[in-house]
Amino acid sequence: MKTHYKNIYIRLPYFIVVLFTLGCNDKDCHKEIGIINNSNKSIYIFEYTFYPDTTMMTYNNPFPGNPHYKTLPHTENYIQSRDCFESFMTHPQADTSMIFIFDANVIETVPWDTIRAKYLFLKRYDLSLMDLENMNWTITYP
């Protein structure tokens, strides 16, 4: 019997944490940013938090085989995070999120080295936490 109670006491803190986390409906925790594509072309979206460092443009192409980044014309998509954007955007080195919008046709036909070298993106948004809050966590392109 003691083992049974011991297991309950050991698991109880974990249960409380999980219950608290699931039960929380915190309006100050956003795990996604909406992207509304009002254009007539498909776009790719990419979010990068190391502002003003744009070294993401030196990485390998992040898009192949990942349809999550693609947003069709006149549809909505989301940039998602496991944690609240608020939790890491309050850090001084990540207080601005850069969101890049790329033409899907360019991503799918132009080599990534050329895209990087010529910065072939349609739009770049540099958004603070306050910017995102004022935009109601939704970016409308264009």
Beta strands, then each sheet from edge to edge (+ up, - down):
strand 1: 32-37
strand 2: 43-48
strand 3: 70-71
strand 4: 75-80
strand 5: 96-103
strand 6: 123-128
strand 7: 138-141
sheet 1: 4+ 1- 7-
sheet 2: 3+ 2- 5+ 6-
end
